[in-house]
Amino acid sequence: MITAQNLSLFFRDGQYRLPVLQGISIPIERGEWVALTGANGCGKSSLIRLFNGLNIPAGGSLTAAGLDLRSPENRTAVKQHIQLVFQNPEAQNVGSTPYEDVAFGLENRGLSPDEMAKRISRVLQQVGLAHKSETDISALSGGERQRLAVACCLALQAEMIIFDEATSMLDPAGRSDILELARNLWRQGTTILWVTQRVEELAESPRVAVMGQGTMLYDGDPRTLFYSSELPGQLGWEPAPVISIGRLLQAKGWPLRLLPLTEQELEAIL
Ligand SMILES: Nc1ncnc2c1ncn2[C@@H]1O[C@H](COP(=O)(O)OP(=O)(O)OP(=O)(O)O)[C@@H](O)[C@H]1O
């Protein structure tokens, strides 16, 4: 889905050229779920904006959905395949109702009015907003707005959705709602890149990528990251409760077949 080799990116600050990404490689297969994390300002958003053509790499090679993103036409075309859901629920709606908001993204796609109406109803249904299709967007909750942003991605039939800390401004119920929605889409075949600062979400992801300042510090499975690497300690992460218990059992010499990453795995051990 993504081949990213040795990417570099700079931003301009007056006469200075500031390095933001250096030597980043992160291939992502179609159908994968990858969690991406790293401290504030390390370059996560800058990296993912490369993947849908919003940023332009200064060096390295980058193809997304089979398109070489060094070409400007491909940077426009890639948006049809790879969509972003941003952090701020209020920053991504353009219509005054959910129906209008989804319709906006479908304009100029050559759909007949009937096809368009059917597609909008289907995606609003899929995210649980069918009953609010004509509600004023300002009356939607943060979680509903994020679901609407997902509906827009689905209407465009995106093959990959990148969630850029899309739950960080939501309450716990809204958070688990969006996470579950993303997981369902993943189970149905959508490739997901889930940017998060939450350790428990990393532990529950099949693959975790950890960034330092503009570089990739770790890319692999979470069990190795949490039980065999020094990185979580070096980065000062609070371990998720399940990991703390797993480490304690490990330290006490329990014969563990599997070091637990999720509550279900811990339950199976106990
Ligand atoms: N358009 C821009 N122009 C200049 N500098 C920028 C621009 N966008 C980001 N930066 C800088 O690039 C660095 C990386 O920012 P980026 O937003 O990619 O980090 P991040 O890891 O996503 O941070 P956060 O977790 O806070 O969202 C930061 O130092 C930021 O100030």
The ligand as an SDF file (V2000), in Angstrom:
LIG
                    3D

 31 33  0  0  0  0  0  0  0  0999 V2000
    4.1090   23.7650    7.9880 N   0  0  0  0  0  0  0  0  0  0  0  0
    5.1570   23.7850    8.8170 C   0  0  0  0  0  0  0  0  0  0  0  0
    6.1280   24.7280    8.7180 N   0  0  0  0  0  0  0  0  0  0  0  0
    7.2020   24.7420    9.5400 C   0  0  0  0  0  0  0  0  0  0  0  0
    7.3830   23.8310   10.5340 N   0  0  0  0  0  0  0  0  0  0  0  0
    6.4370   22.8820   10.6990 C   0  0  0  0  0  0  0  0  0  0  0  0
    5.2730   22.8080    9.8590 C   0  0  0  0  0  0  0  0  0  0  0  0
    4.5190   21.7450   10.2640 N   0  0  0  0  0  0  0  0  0  0  0  0
    5.1830   21.1960   11.3050 C   0  0  0  0  0  0  0  0  0  0  0  0
    6.3230   21.8630   11.5550 N   0  0  0  0  0  0  0  0  0  0  0  0
    7.3180   21.5240   12.5800 C   0  0  0  0  0  0  0  0  0  0  0  0
    7.7740   20.2190   12.2690 O   0  0  0  0  0  0  0  0  0  0  0  0
    7.9880   19.4670   13.4600 C   0  0  0  0  0  0  0  0  0  0  0  0
    7.1540   18.2060   13.4210 C   0  0  0  0  0  0  0  0  0  0  0  0
    5.7660   18.5620   13.5430 O   0  0  0  0  0  0  0  0  0  0  0  0
    4.6030   17.4860   13.4260 P   0  0  0  0  0  0  0  0  0  0  0  0
    3.2970   18.2020   13.5480 O   0  0  0  0  0  0  0  0  0  0  0  0
    4.8270   16.6650   12.2280 O   0  0  0  0  0  0  0  0  0  0  0  0
    4.8700   16.5960   14.7270 O   0  0  0  0  0  0  0  0  0  0  0  0
    3.8930   15.5850   15.4740 P   0  0  0  0  0  0  0  0  0  0  0  0
    4.7590   14.4570   15.9290 O   0  0  0  0  0  0  0  0  0  0  0  0
    2.7360   15.2350   14.6250 O   0  0  0  0  0  0  0  0  0  0  0  0
    3.4380   16.4410   16.7130 O   0  0  0  0  0  0  0  0  0  0  0  0
    2.0810   16.3430   17.5860 P   0  0  0  0  0  0  0  0  0  0  0  0
    2.0930   15.0190   18.2670 O   0  0  0  0  0  0  0  0  0  0  0  0
    2.2310   17.4840   18.5330 O   0  0  0  0  0  0  0  0  0  0  0  0
    0.9150   16.5120   16.6480 O   0  0  0  0  0  0  0  0  0  0  0  0
    7.6290   20.3820   14.6190 C   0  0  0  0  0  0  0  0  0  0  0  0
    8.8190   20.9750   15.0730 O   0  0  0  0  0  0  0  0  0  0  0  0
    6.7160   21.4180   13.9850 C   0  0  0  0  0  0  0  0  0  0  0  0
    6.8140   22.6420   14.6610 O   0  0  0  0  0  0  0  0  0  0  0  0
  1  2  1  0
  2  3  1  0
  2  7  2  0
  3  4  2  0
  4  5  1  0
  5  6  2  0
  6  7  1  0
  6 10  1  0
  7  8  1  0
  8  9  2  0
  9 10  1  0
 10 11  1  0
 11 12  1  0
 11 30  1  0
 12 13  1  0
 13 14  1  0
 13 28  1  0
 14 15  1  0
 15 16  1  0
 16 17  2  0
 16 18  1  0
 16 19  1  0
 19 20  1  0
 20 21  2  0
 20 22  1  0
 20 23  1  0
 23 24  1  0
 24 25  2  0
 24 26  1  0
 24 27  1  0
 28 29  1  0
 28 30  1  0
 30 31  1  0
M  END
$$$$
